[in-house]
Amino acid sequence: MKKILTVVIPAYNIEKYIENCLDSFVIPEVLEDLEVLIVNDGSKDRSADLAAAYEKRYPNSFRVINKENGGHGSTINRGLLEASGKYFKVVDGDDWVEREAFLRLMDCLKGCTSDVVFSNYYWVREKDGRKKPEFAEPFAGVIYGKEYQFSEISDRIFMKMHGMTMRTEMLRGIPPIDEHCFYVDMEYVLFPVPLIRTVTCIDAVVYMYRVGLPGQSMNMKSMRKNAENYDRVLQRLLGFYDEQRQKRAPACVMVYLENIIARMAASRFKIFLSFPCSRKIPLQMREFDRGLLEKYPKIYQAVRNRAVLFLRKTDYRAYYAARLTFKIKEGLKK
């Protein structure tokens, strides 16, 4: 029997969290329609053994795939090769889904033909469990349950990985995700864009995204350490944008890519600001930004981040003030 949804769970040394993640999918009402692929990415702890217990208990729904370590992108690539579901979703092994919202998602998917079903998610702080929704609504005036043409909403919506459930066959048409690399979630959400025709939004907070873990890629120490990975992904996305420009992709595709890559370019400034003070940093900022303006003027113009616009206006002389403000904001998050 064909499954409605394949959930791929990347797992690397997450024995502390994986049972909580897998338990969230043990929902009798939908188990028959669900395929959960736990892709063990060369874990050195008990993650694979703990996952194997679910495979033994629910053999028609859970399956463990063991592979050598290749990073987050490699688990998605492998999951796509193995998936049998009509739809595809990635849920990291240290996160989980909310039961009632997940039931609503599954109910939507049963009769859905949209390329993307988009839902909300919570940021959940590890230290105290505080929850914060990613957004109040996907875009102003959204009608939940309506199937939109992507061209109608491409300039009003930003679909992040944790909110996206995508048609599996569509995803099989994208380039492979980079392996042995952080920040590849941006590849996963942007590579399908030229293939997306329809989007349905549902009023449900499905995904619980655990934040505040020491090794997370969006932790600022990790961002400094992995700045080269960030640049690698950004350059690949700029290359992908070039390809779409050469193919004369529809305006809705180009506008969406410009807006989202502009966000990623703006986040590169956070990495610049996270390093110790140095006279070299404003020069590096200027060089990065001028390269963007010269080669990708529409992406440059799509940057809306106020700190970046202020730095540009002052020709980066406001670097020290911007860095102090950044440090204060980061401190308040702890």
Contacts in CASP RR format, 6 or more apart in sequence:
PFRMAT RR
TARGET T0000
AUTHOR 0000-0000-0000
METHOD contacts of the structure
MODEL  1
MKKILTVVIPAYNIEKYIENCLDSFVIPEVLEDLEVLIVNDGSKDRSADL
AAAYEKRYPNSFRVINKENGGHGSTINRGLLEASGKYFKVVDGDDWVERE
AFLRLMDCLKGCTSDVVFSNYYWVREKDGRKKPEFAEPFAGVIYGKEYQF
SEISDRIFMKMHGMTMRTEMLRGIPPIDEHCFYVDMEYVLFPVPLIRTVT
CIDAVVYMYRVGLPGQSMNMKSMRKNAENYDRVLQRLLGFYDEQRQKRAP
ACVMVYLENIIARMAASRFKIFLSFPCSRKIPLQMREFDRGLLEKYPKIY
QAVRNRAVLFLRKTDYRAYYAARLTFKIKEGLKK
1 32 0 8 1.000
2 84 0 8 1.000
2 85 0 8 1.000
2 86 0 8 1.000
3 33 0 8 1.000
3 34 0 8 1.000
3 35 0 8 1.000
3 84 0 8 1.000
3 85 0 8 1.000
3 86 0 8 1.000
4 30 0 8 1.000
4 33 0 8 1.000
4 34 0 8 1.000
4 85 0 8 1.000
4 86 0 8 1.000
4 87 0 8 1.000
4 106 0 8 1.000
4 109 0 8 1.000
4 110 0 8 1.000
5 33 0 8 1.000
5 34 0 8 1.000
5 35 0 8 1.000
5 85 0 8 1.000
5 86 0 8 1.000
5 87 0 8 1.000
5 88 0 8 1.000
5 89 0 8 1.000
5 105 0 8 1.000
5 106 0 8 1.000
5 109 0 8 1.000
5 165 0 8 1.000
6 35 0 8 1.000
6 36 0 8 1.000
6 37 0 8 1.000
6 79 0 8 1.000
6 83 0 8 1.000
6 84 0 8 1.000
6 85 0 8 1.000
6 87 0 8 1.000
6 88 0 8 1.000
6 89 0 8 1.000
6 168 0 8 1.000
7 25 0 8 1.000
7 34 0 8 1.000
7 35 0 8 1.000
7 36 0 8 1.000
7 37 0 8 1.000
7 89 0 8 1.000
7 90 0 8 1.000
7 91 0 8 1.000
8 37 0 8 1.000
8 39 0 8 1.000
8 75 0 8 1.000
8 76 0 8 1.000
8 79 0 8 1.000
8 80 0 8 1.000
8 83 0 8 1.000
8 88 0 8 1.000
8 89 0 8 1.000
8 90 0 8 1.000
8 91 0 8 1.000
9 18 0 8 1.000
9 21 0 8 1.000
9 22 0 8 1.000
9 36 0 8 1.000
9 37 0 8 1.000
9 38 0 8 1.000
9 39 0 8 1.000
9 51 0 8 1.000
9 90 0 8 1.000
9 91 0 8 1.000
9 92 0 8 1.000
9 93 0 8 1.000
10 39 0 8 1.000
10 41 0 8 1.000
10 71 0 8 1.000
10 72 0 8 1.000
10 73 0 8 1.000
10 75 0 8 1.000
10 76 0 8 1.000
10 90 0 8 1.000
10 92 0 8 1.000
10 93 0 8 1.000
11 18 0 8 1.000
11 38 0 8 1.000
11 39 0 8 1.000
11 40 0 8 1.000
11 41 0 8 1.000
11 43 0 8 1.000
11 47 0 8 1.000
11 48 0 8 1.000
11 51 0 8 1.000
11 75 0 8 1.000
11 93 0 8 1.000
12 40 0 8 1.000
12 41 0 8 1.000
12 42 0 8 1.000
12 43 0 8 1.000
12 47 0 8 1.000
12 69 0 8 1.000
12 71 0 8 1.000
13 43 0 8 1.000
13 44 0 8 1.000
13 45 0 8 1.000
13 47 0 8 1.000
14 21 0 8 1.000
14 43 0 8 1.000
14 45 0 8 1.000
14 47 0 8 1.000
14 93 0 8 1.000
14 94 0 8 1.000
15 43 0 8 1.000
15 45 0 8 1.000
15 46 0 8 1.000
15 47 0 8 1.000
15 50 0 8 1.000
16 94 0 8 1.000
17 93 0 8 1.000
17 94 0 8 1.000
17 95 0 8 1.000
17 210 0 8 1.000
18 38 0 8 1.000
18 47 0 8 1.000
18 50 0 8 1.000
18 51 0 8 1.000
18 93 0 8 1.000
18 94 0 8 1.000
19 50 0 8 1.000
20 96 0 8 1.000
21 91 0 8 1.000
21 92 0 8 1.000
21 93 0 8 1.000
21 94 0 8 1.000
21 95 0 8 1.000
21 96 0 8 1.000
22 36 0 8 1.000
22 38 0 8 1.000
22 50 0 8 1.000
22 51 0 8 1.000
22 54 0 8 1.000
22 62 0 8 1.000
23 96 0 8 1.000
24 96 0 8 1.000
24 97 0 8 1.000
24 98 0 8 1.000
24 99 0 8 1.000
24 102 0 8 1.000
24 208 0 8 1.000
25 31 0 8 1.000
25 34 0 8 1.000
25 36 0 8 1.000
25 61 0 8 1.000
25 62 0 8 1.000
25 97 0 8 1.000
25 102 0 8 1.000
26 54 0 8 1.000
26 58 0 8 1.000
27 34 0 8 1.000
27 99 0 8 1.000
27 102 0 8 1.000
27 103 0 8 1.000
29 103 0 8 1.000
30 102 0 8 1.000
30 103 0 8 1.000
30 106 0 8 1.000
31 58 0 8 1.000
31 60 0 8 1.000
31 61 0 8 1.000
32 60 0 8 1.000
32 61 0 8 1.000
33 106 0 8 1.000
33 110 0 8 1.000
34 61 0 8 1.000
34 106 0 8 1.000
35 61 0 8 1.000
35 63 0 8 1.000
35 83 0 8 1.000
35 84 0 8 1.000
35 85 0 8 1.000
36 54 0 8 1.000
36 61 0 8 1.000
36 62 0 8 1.000
36 63 0 8 1.000
37 63 0 8 1.000
37 65 0 8 1.000
37 79 0 8 1.000
37 82 0 8 1.000
37 83 0 8 1.000
38 51 0 8 1.000
38 54 0 8 1.000
38 55 0 8 1.000
38 62 0 8 1.000
38 63 0 8 1.000
38 64 0 8 1.000
38 65 0 8 1.000
39 65 0 8 1.000
39 67 0 8 1.000
39 75 0 8 1.000
39 78 0 8 1.000
39 79 0 8 1.000
40 47 0 8 1.000
40 48 0 8 1.000
40 51 0 8 1.000
40 64 0 8 1.000
40 65 0 8 1.000
40 66 0 8 1.000
40 67 0 8 1.000
41 67 0 8 1.000
41 69 0 8 1.000
41 70 0 8 1.000
41 71 0 8 1.000
41 72 0 8 1.000
41 74 0 8 1.000
41 75 0 8 1.000
42 48 0 8 1.000
42 66 0 8 1.000
42 67 0 8 1.000
42 68 0 8 1.000
42 69 0 8 1.000
48 64 0 8 1.000
48 66 0 8 1.000
51 62 0 8 1.000
51 64 0 8 1.000
52 64 0 8 1.000
54 62 0 8 1.000
55 62 0 8 1.000
55 63 0 8 1.000
55 64 0 8 1.000
63 82 0 8 1.000
65 78 0 8 1.000
65 79 0 8 1.000
65 82 0 8 1.000
67 74 0 8 1.000
67 75 0 8 1.000
67 78 0 8 1.000
70 179 0 8 1.000
70 180 0 8 1.000
71 179 0 8 1.000
71 180 0 8 1.000
71 181 0 8 1.000
72 177 0 8 1.000
72 181 0 8 1.000
72 182 0 8 1.000
72 184 0 8 1.000
72 185 0 8 1.000
73 177 0 8 1.000
73 178 0 8 1.000
73 179 0 8 1.000
73 181 0 8 1.000
73 184 0 8 1.000
73 187 0 8 1.000
73 188 0 8 1.000
74 177 0 8 1.000
74 179 0 8 1.000
74 180 0 8 1.000
76 90 0 8 1.000
76 177 0 8 1.000
76 184 0 8 1.000
76 188 0 8 1.000
77 176 0 8 1.000
77 177 0 8 1.000
77 179 0 8 1.000
80 88 0 8 1.000
80 168 0 8 1.000
80 171 0 8 1.000
80 172 0 8 1.000
83 168 0 8 1.000
85 168 0 8 1.000
86 109 0 8 1.000
86 167 0 8 1.000
86 168 0 8 1.000
87 109 0 8 1.000
87 112 0 8 1.000
87 117 0 8 1.000
87 165 0 8 1.000
87 166 0 8 1.000
87 167 0 8 1.000
87 168 0 8 1.000
88 165 0 8 1.000
88 166 0 8 1.000
88 167 0 8 1.000
88 168 0 8 1.000
88 171 0 8 1.000
89 164 0 8 1.000
89 165 0 8 1.000
89 166 0 8 1.000
90 161 0 8 1.000
90 188 0 8 1.000
91 97 0 8 1.000
91 207 0 8 1.000
94 210 0 8 1.000
94 213 0 8 1.000
95 162 0 8 1.000
95 207 0 8 1.000
95 208 0 8 1.000
95 209 0 8 1.000
95 210 0 8 1.000
96 208 0 8 1.000
96 210 0 8 1.000
97 206 0 8 1.000
97 207 0 8 1.000
97 208 0 8 1.000
98 122 0 8 1.000
98 205 0 8 1.000
98 206 0 8 1.000
98 207 0 8 1.000
98 208 0 8 1.000
100 204 0 8 1.000
101 119 0 8 1.000
101 204 0 8 1.000
101 205 0 8 1.000
101 206 0 8 1.000
102 206 0 8 1.000
104 202 0 8 1.000
104 204 0 8 1.000
104 206 0 8 1.000
105 117 0 8 1.000
105 119 0 8 1.000
105 165 0 8 1.000
105 202 0 8 1.000
105 204 0 8 1.000
105 206 0 8 1.000
108 117 0 8 1.000
108 145 0 8 1.000
108 200 0 8 1.000
108 202 0 8 1.000
109 117 0 8 1.000
109 165 0 8 1.000
112 200 0 8 1.000
113 147 0 8 1.000
113 198 0 8 1.000
114 147 0 8 1.000
114 167 0 8 1.000
114 198 0 8 1.000
114 199 0 8 1.000
114 200 0 8 1.000
115 150 0 8 1.000
115 166 0 8 1.000
115 167 0 8 1.000
115 170 0 8 1.000
115 192 0 8 1.000
115 195 0 8 1.000
115 196 0 8 1.000
115 197 0 8 1.000
115 198 0 8 1.000
115 199 0 8 1.000
116 150 0 8 1.000
116 159 0 8 1.000
116 164 0 8 1.000
116 165 0 8 1.000
116 166 0 8 1.000
116 167 0 8 1.000
116 192 0 8 1.000
116 196 0 8 1.000
116 198 0 8 1.000
116 199 0 8 1.000
116 200 0 8 1.000
117 164 0 8 1.000
117 165 0 8 1.000
117 166 0 8 1.000
117 199 0 8 1.000
117 200 0 8 1.000
117 201 0 8 1.000
117 202 0 8 1.000
118 138 0 8 1.000
118 157 0 8 1.000
118 159 0 8 1.000
118 163 0 8 1.000
118 164 0 8 1.000
118 165 0 8 1.000
118 199 0 8 1.000
118 200 0 8 1.000
118 201 0 8 1.000
118 202 0 8 1.000
119 163 0 8 1.000
119 165 0 8 1.000
119 201 0 8 1.000
119 202 0 8 1.000
119 204 0 8 1.000
119 205 0 8 1.000
119 206 0 8 1.000
119 207 0 8 1.000
120 133 0 8 1.000
120 134 0 8 1.000
120 135 0 8 1.000
120 138 0 8 1.000
120 163 0 8 1.000
120 203 0 8 1.000
120 204 0 8 1.000
120 205 0 8 1.000
120 206 0 8 1.000
120 207 0 8 1.000
121 133 0 8 1.000
121 134 0 8 1.000
121 160 0 8 1.000
121 162 0 8 1.000
121 163 0 8 1.000
121 205 0 8 1.000
121 206 0 8 1.000
121 207 0 8 1.000
121 208 0 8 1.000
121 209 0 8 1.000
122 131 0 8 1.000
122 132 0 8 1.000
122 133 0 8 1.000
122 134 0 8 1.000
122 205 0 8 1.000
122 207 0 8 1.000
122 208 0 8 1.000
122 209 0 8 1.000
123 131 0 8 1.000
123 132 0 8 1.000
123 133 0 8 1.000
123 134 0 8 1.000
123 209 0 8 1.000
123 211 0 8 1.000
124 130 0 8 1.000
124 131 0 8 1.000
124 208 0 8 1.000
124 209 0 8 1.000
124 210 0 8 1.000
124 211 0 8 1.000
125 131 0 8 1.000
125 211 0 8 1.000
125 212 0 8 1.000
126 210 0 8 1.000
126 211 0 8 1.000
126 212 0 8 1.000
126 213 0 8 1.000
127 212 0 8 1.000
131 208 0 8 1.000
133 205 0 8 1.000
134 160 0 8 1.000
134 162 0 8 1.000
134 163 0 8 1.000
134 209 0 8 1.000
138 157 0 8 1.000
138 159 0 8 1.000
138 201 0 8 1.000
139 153 0 8 1.000
139 156 0 8 1.000
139 157 0 8 1.000
140 156 0 8 1.000
142 201 0 8 1.000
144 201 0 8 1.000
144 202 0 8 1.000
144 203 0 8 1.000
145 200 0 8 1.000
145 201 0 8 1.000
145 202 0 8 1.000
146 200 0 8 1.000
146 201 0 8 1.000
147 198 0 8 1.000
147 199 0 8 1.000
147 200 0 8 1.000
148 198 0 8 1.000
148 199 0 8 1.000
148 200 0 8 1.000
148 201 0 8 1.000
149 197 0 8 1.000
149 198 0 8 1.000
150 196 0 8 1.000
150 197 0 8 1.000
150 198 0 8 1.000
150 199 0 8 1.000
150 252 0 8 1.000
150 256 0 8 1.000
151 250 0 8 1.000
151 252 0 8 1.000
153 199 0 8 1.000
154 252 0 8 1.000
154 253 0 8 1.000
154 255 0 8 1.000
154 256 0 8 1.000
155 252 0 8 1.000
155 255 0 8 1.000
155 256 0 8 1.000
155 259 0 8 1.000
157 199 0 8 1.000
158 259 0 8 1.000
158 260 0 8 1.000
158 263 0 8 1.000
159 189 0 8 1.000
159 199 0 8 1.000
160 185 0 8 1.000
160 189 0 8 1.000
161 185 0 8 1.000
161 188 0 8 1.000
161 189 0 8 1.000
162 207 0 8 1.000
162 209 0 8 1.000
163 206 0 8 1.000
163 207 0 8 1.000
164 189 0 8 1.000
166 192 0 8 1.000
170 192 0 8 1.000
170 195 0 8 1.000
170 196 0 8 1.000
171 192 0 8 1.000
173 192 0 8 1.000
173 195 0 8 1.000
174 191 0 8 1.000
174 192 0 8 1.000
174 195 0 8 1.000
175 187 0 8 1.000
175 191 0 8 1.000
175 240 0 8 1.000
177 184 0 8 1.000
177 187 0 8 1.000
177 188 0 8 1.000
177 191 0 8 1.000
178 184 0 8 1.000
178 187 0 8 1.000
178 232 0 8 1.000
178 233 0 8 1.000
178 236 0 8 1.000
181 229 0 8 1.000
181 232 0 8 1.000
181 233 0 8 1.000
182 217 0 8 1.000
182 222 0 8 1.000
182 226 0 8 1.000
182 229 0 8 1.000
182 230 0 8 1.000
182 233 0 8 1.000
183 217 0 8 1.000
183 226 0 8 1.000
183 229 0 8 1.000
183 230 0 8 1.000
183 233 0 8 1.000
184 233 0 8 1.000
186 233 0 8 1.000
186 237 0 8 1.000
186 260 0 8 1.000
186 264 0 8 1.000
187 233 0 8 1.000
187 236 0 8 1.000
187 237 0 8 1.000
189 260 0 8 1.000
190 237 0 8 1.000
190 240 0 8 1.000
190 257 0 8 1.000
190 260 0 8 1.000
190 261 0 8 1.000
191 240 0 8 1.000
193 253 0 8 1.000
193 256 0 8 1.000
193 257 0 8 1.000
194 244 0 8 1.000
194 247 0 8 1.000
194 249 0 8 1.000
194 253 0 8 1.000
211 218 0 8 1.000
212 219 0 8 1.000
213 219 0 8 1.000
214 221 0 8 1.000
215 222 0 8 1.000
216 222 0 8 1.000
217 223 0 8 1.000
217 226 0 8 1.000
220 270 0 8 1.000
220 274 0 8 1.000
220 330 0 8 1.000
223 230 0 8 1.000
223 270 0 8 1.000
223 271 0 8 1.000
223 274 0 8 1.000
224 271 0 8 1.000
224 274 0 8 1.000
224 275 0 8 1.000
227 271 0 8 1.000
230 267 0 8 1.000
230 268 0 8 1.000
230 271 0 8 1.000
231 268 0 8 1.000
233 264 0 8 1.000
234 261 0 8 1.000
234 264 0 8 1.000
234 265 0 8 1.000
234 268 0 8 1.000
237 257 0 8 1.000
237 261 0 8 1.000
237 264 0 8 1.000
238 261 0 8 1.000
238 295 0 8 1.000
238 296 0 8 1.000
238 299 0 8 1.000
240 257 0 8 1.000
241 254 0 8 1.000
241 257 0 8 1.000
241 258 0 8 1.000
241 261 0 8 1.000
241 296 0 8 1.000
241 299 0 8 1.000
244 253 0 8 1.000
244 254 0 8 1.000
244 257 0 8 1.000
245 254 0 8 1.000
254 298 0 8 1.000
258 298 0 8 1.000
258 299 0 8 1.000
258 302 0 8 1.000
259 302 0 8 1.000
261 296 0 8 1.000
261 299 0 8 1.000
261 302 0 8 1.000
262 299 0 8 1.000
262 300 0 8 1.000
262 302 0 8 1.000
262 303 0 8 1.000
262 304 0 8 1.000
263 305 0 8 1.000
265 292 0 8 1.000
265 299 0 8 1.000
265 300 0 8 1.000
265 303 0 8 1.000
266 303 0 8 1.000
266 304 0 8 1.000
266 305 0 8 1.000
266 308 0 8 1.000
268 288 0 8 1.000
269 285 0 8 1.000
269 305 0 8 1.000
269 307 0 8 1.000
269 308 0 8 1.000
269 311 0 8 1.000
270 326 0 8 1.000
272 281 0 8 1.000
272 284 0 8 1.000
272 285 0 8 1.000
272 288 0 8 1.000
273 281 0 8 1.000
273 322 0 8 1.000
273 323 0 8 1.000
273 326 0 8 1.000
274 326 0 8 1.000
274 330 0 8 1.000
275 281 0 8 1.000
277 320 0 8 1.000
277 323 0 8 1.000
281 319 0 8 1.000
281 323 0 8 1.000
282 316 0 8 1.000
282 317 0 8 1.000
282 319 0 8 1.000
283 316 0 8 1.000
285 311 0 8 1.000
285 316 0 8 1.000
285 319 0 8 1.000
286 315 0 8 1.000
286 316 0 8 1.000
289 300 0 8 1.000
289 308 0 8 1.000
289 312 0 8 1.000
292 299 0 8 1.000
292 300 0 8 1.000
293 300 0 8 1.000
303 309 0 8 1.000
307 322 0 8 1.000
307 325 0 8 1.000
307 326 0 8 1.000
310 318 0 8 1.000
310 322 0 8 1.000
311 318 0 8 1.000
311 319 0 8 1.000
311 322 0 8 1.000
END
